Amino acid sequence: MAATSVILLLCSLFSGILAKDRVPVLIWNNNQVKDNFPAVPALQAIDYATFQSKYLANFDAKNIILFIQDALSVEDLSSHPSEFQAVDKWMTESHSLYLPNVEEPGHLTHDLASHGYNVVSLEPGVPAAGLDLKQQDNNLVVVKLPSTLTNPSRSHALQKAVEVMQNVISKIGAKREFTFIFTGLKPSVEDTSSKYDGRVRVRRAAEIPQEQGFHSESCVKMYFKQNFTFQIYDKTGEVKTKIVFDDHSSTDTGHCDGTDIGPERHASLNMKFTSGVEPFTKIMFSFNFKSERSSWGLINADVLLNNSKSSNSLELVTPDISGIPVGMSYSCALPVYFASNDSAIGNRMDVTMEGLQMEAFFDTNNNNSTFGPAWDCVGFFTVPIWAGLLTTLLLLLIPCIGLYMLSDIKTMDRFDDPKGQPIMVPNTE
């Protein structure tokens, strides 16, 4: 038993040593000419040594201003575009680089000091005008931004952090050639190791609409969490043809009614696949949407095989995708199932999607590569939650009934006195 405890302790310590926080890093320099960088891996983590030797070295940074946030994730950059407008402008107009997944870049504060940099720290609330910057040496100014974890409003906290960055850059950033770095000590959003979550985080932060599984056209956009399956059944009800759409690329088209049409609008997203669809030469899926007043929903899907003149209509079986407020996206990790309503034997087909996110009738003037707030298909009160609540209420009801019955017991108002006459209760008929 003791040996097992020691092994578990060592394993926990070992895993704690191996666990490294991965945060985004933004680098820019206003005085350097824009140049091409080595390819930046979107999903693969960049270790600190590679970050310093392969990416930071390209800036030839003599003087550095390092802005350190207590917690920062790619979700902050994608979910708060208005707060980071100034940072986006600096990156766009400068020789810049964005790395979404770097392991512990905060080591720069210690590592650059060992490489001869004059390290100067700027704490929150300390004026930037009095910094001691040496003229001949390389200087590293470490600016600790205000805490965001203690602020109840993350949006307000990030806005304050950007204001501090603007103040520091206006005071000392223009005095000499500086390379600016913005990063965090740890992620603000809990990291996950799943491929899908990592891919979604990077896509939303980098705003890359060409990512596999993401389709956007007109006023409709869809993202498939996993592969979706198309099946055709024979006369006996057995699967005759099964096609799994995983890494297939598609040609997307779409249609969307304008706001002048009326209170009822229609939209569609067409995805045509021409490779990996044997025994067919091409398959086109058309997802049809409808908007009424201030909500939208998915009506059905049409499937066109080869060059057929007529398409096959597939009705949405489960779940019900309707009543989604305009401006919000629909997200579901449960299977979404379409099936044909044709009762003729040999014409049955269906489509199963293992998780997706979609949005229709969004404002096309805004960026169309990110989704609005998610309207999840699973409500807050799920079956396990209801079961737990009902069981708890039942267990509470039993002692409450028992206590009520105990409190309702009637006691006698007189008792026998052993020294006196006994109580006589006359019996009369």
N, C-alpha and C positions, 0 to 999 in steps of 0.2 A: 504493500500500500504506500509506504514511504517512497519507494523507488518510482512508483507511478506519479506521485505528486511532484517529485523532482523533475521527471521528464516533461510533465505538463508545464511546469514553471519555465524550464529551459526553452520549450517550444514557443511559449508566449513571448519570452524575451527575444528569441530569434526572429519571430514574425514581426515584432515591434521594430527591430532594427531594420528588417528588409522593407517595411512599409514606408513609402516615401510619398509625400504630398506632391501632387501635380497641379500646377496652376498655369494660367496663360501669361505670356510675356509680350509686351509691346515695346518696340525700339524705334526711335526715329532721330534723325539729325538734319537740321535745316541747312547746314552748310556743305553737305556732300551731294554729289551728283547721283541721281537714281541709277541703280545697277541691278543686275540679275543676281539672285541668291540661289544657293543650292535648293533642291526640292524640299519643301517642308512637309513631313508626314502628318496627315490629319489625325489618324487614330493611334499611331505608334508614339509612345512616350519618348521624349528626348532627355537623355541623362545630362547632368550638369556639365561634365567634361566635354561632351559633344556640343552643347549649347555655347560654351565659352570659346572653344577652338574653331568650330565650323561656322557659327553664325555671328556671335558678338565680334569676333576678330575681323570680320569684313567691314566693320565700321571704323576700325583704326582709332578707337576712342582714346583721346588724350585726357579729356575732362568729361566726367559722367555725373549726371544728376539721377539718382536712383529713387523713384517714388515707390514706397512699400506700403501696401494696404494690409490690414490685419487678416482679411479673407477676401478672395477674389476667384471667380469662376467664369467660364465662358458664358454661362447663363446671365451673368450681370451685364456683359457687353451686349448681348442680344436682346435682353428684356428691358433695358433702360437706354434706348438710343438717344432720347432727348437729353438725358444727363451727361452722356458722353459725346455730345456734339463737338465740343472743343477738341477732345482727343482725336476724334475722327478727322477733323480738319487738319490737325498737326500731322497725322499719319498720311493723309492724302497729298498734302503739299510738300512732303519731305521725303528724304531717303529713308524708307521705313521697312519694318519687318514685323509680322504677327506670327507668334508661335503659340498654339492653343494648349500644348500639353508638355510642359517642362518640369522636370523633377528638381524641386528645392532650389530655385534660382536665388533665394535669399542668401546663399553662401557667398554671393559676390561681395558682401560687406566685409567678410573676413579674408577671402581669397585675394581681392585686389589690394588690400592693405599689405599683404605679404609680397606683392609684386611692385611695391614702391609707391603706391598711391597715397596721397595725403587725404585721410578720411576725416570728413567733417559731418557731424550729425545735426539735423535740424528737427527739433521736437515740435509737436503741435503747440501753437501759441507763441513760439519764439520768432521774433522778426528776422527776416532773411537778409536785411541790409548789413548786419554786423558779422557776417561769416568771414572767417580767416582763410582766404584762398591764396595759395602761393603762386607766384607768377611763373616760375620756371619749372615747377613740378607738375605731375599729373594729379588732379584733384578728383576725389569721389565725394559728392555731397549726398548723404543719405537723408531723405525726407520721409519721416514717419507720418503718414496721413492720419486724420482723425479716425477713431474706431467706428466701425460699422456694426459690430456685433452687439454693442450695448444700445444702439439706437433702434427704437421700435419701428421706424420707417426706413427701410433700406434705400428706397429711392432718394429720400432726403439726405441720408448719410453719404451716398455716392455723389450727390450733387455738391455737398460740402467738400468732399475729397477733391473733386475736379476744380472747385474754386481755389483750394489751397495750391493745386498744381499751377493754375493760371497765375496766381500771385507770385509764386516762386520763379516761374519762367519769366515773368515781366520784370522782376527785380534783379535776378542774377543771370538768367539764361541768355540775355543779349550782350553781356559783357565780354564773352569770349566764346569760342567754339565748344559747344557742349553736345554730348550724346545723351538723350533722355531715355530712361527705361522705366516702365510702369509694370509692376507685378504685385503679387501677394505672398504672404507667408504660408497660407493654407487655403484650400478650396472652401468657398462659402456654401456650396451644395455638395451633399454627400456623394462621393464617387461610387460608381458601379462598374463592375467588370464585364457586364454584358455587352456584346457587340452592338446591339441595337441602341442602347442608351448612349453609348459613346458616339455612335454615328449620328444620332439625332442631336446631341449636344454640339458636336463640331459643325454640323450643317446649319443649325440655327445661329451659332455664333459667327461663322464665316459667311453665312448667307450664300450658299452654293446651290442654285436651283437644279444643276445638272446631276446631282447625286443619284445613284441607282435607287430605284424605288420611289423617287419623288417625281410627280407629274403636275405641271401647272400650265394652264392655258385659259385665256380669256378671264372669267371671274371664278374659275374653279381650280382647286389644287388638292391633290391627294398624295398621301405617303403610305406605303405598305410596310408594315413592321416586319413581316416575314413573307415567304413565298405565298402566292395564291394559286389555287388549283382549279382547272377547268376539266369537267368530265362529261362524256357522252355515253349513254346506256343503249344496249341492244334490245331486241324484242323480249328477251328473257329477263331483263332487268339487271344483267351483269354489265360491268364497266367495259365498254368497247374501246374507248379512247380516253387517255388521261394525259394531260399536259400540265406540267408544273412551271410556272413563270417565276424564275428566280433572278438570274442575271441577264435576262433578255432586255435589249434596248428597244424602244418603241418610238414611233412617229406620232406626236400628239397634235391634235387640232381641237377646236372647241367653239362653242356658240354661247352667247349670253345676251338676253334681252336687256335693253336699256331701261333706265328709270322712267322714261316717258311712256313706256308701254301701258302702264297701269299698276294697280295693286298686286296683280298676279303676274309673275315673271317666270321664265323658264331658262334653263342653262344646261349645257351638256359638255362632257369631256370625252373625247374619242382617243383611244390608244390603239394604234395599229402595230401588230407584231408580224415580222416577216422571217425571222430566224428562230430555229428551235421549236417549230410548231408542226412538225411532221405528224400525221400524213397530209397536212394542209400546206398551202403555199403562203397564206396569210390569214390572220385572225384579227378582227377589230372589235374592241369592246367600247360601247357607248354608255356612259353613266349619266342618267337624266335627273335633274334637280328641279325643284319648284319652290318658289318663294311667294308667300302670302303675307301681306302687311309687314310685320317686323320679324318674321321667322322663316326658316327654310327647312327643306327636308329632301331626302333621296327617294325618288319615285321607283325606278326600276333600272335595269341594265339590258341593253340590246347586244347581241352577238352576231357578227357577220362573218361567215366562213367562206374563204376563197373569194370568188367574184359573184357570189349569189346575189340575185336581185332583191331578195327579201331577207330580213334579219330575224333572228329568234329572240323573242322577248322573255327575259327572266325577271320574275317578281322577287322582291325582297321578302324573305321568309322571316328571318330573325337577325338582329333585333329590330325594333321599330326606330327608324331614323327620321324623326320629324319633330317640329316644334323647336328647332335650334335657333336661338336668337341670332339675328344678323350681326356680324362682327365677332362671333365666337366660332370656334372650330369644334368638330365632333371627333372624339377620341374613344377607341374601344379596343381593349386587349382580348376580348372574347371573339370567337369565330363569327364572322358575318357571312350569312348563307343566302345565296340566290338560287332559284330553281324555276324551270319552265312550267307553265301552267297548261301545257299541251297534254291532253290525256291520251293521245294516240301512241300506241306501242312503238317503240323504236325511235321516237323523237324527243325523248327526255334528255335534258342536260342540266347541269348545275355548276355553280362557281362558289368556292369556299375561300374566304380570306381570313387568315389567322392574324387578326389585329391590323388596324389601320387608323389613320387620322385624315380628315378631310375638312374642307371649308368651301362654301359657295357664296356667291353674291358679295364678295368682299370688295373693298374700295381698291380699284386697279391703279389709282394714283399713288398708292403706297407700295412698299416693297412686297412683291408677291412670292417671296421665297421663305417667309416665316408665317407661322400660323397664329391666329388670334387665341385668346384664352380658351382652354379646353372645356367642353361640355362632355363629361364622361358618361359612357353608356351604363355604368354600374352606379346605382344610387348610393347614398350614404348608408341607408338601412338595408344591408344585405341580409340574406337568409341566415348566415351564422350570427350576425348581430341580433336579429330578431329572436333566434333560438336562445342566445345567451340572456337577453333581456327577459323573455318569458320565463325561463328557468329561474332566474334570480327573483322575479316577482312572485313566482309560486313558492319558492323557499321562504320568502319574507311573509307571504300570506299565512302560511301554516303557523308560525309562532304568534302572529298577530291574532289569529282566531283563538289559539290556546290562551293567550293573555286576556282576551276579551271574556272567554268563558270563566276563567279564574276570577276575574273581577265581578262577575255576575252571581257568584255564589252568595246565598243569603244565610247569615248566621243568626243563632237564637239571641233574643234580647235578655233572657234570664237563664241562669245556670243553677244546678243543685248546690246547696250549701251543706257540707258534711256535718256541720254542727247544728243545723236547724232541721225543720220539717222538710221532707221531700216534696217536690212539686207534684201536685196531684192534677191529673188531666181527666176530668169527668167524661165518661162515655155515655151518651144518651142517644136513644134511637128516636 
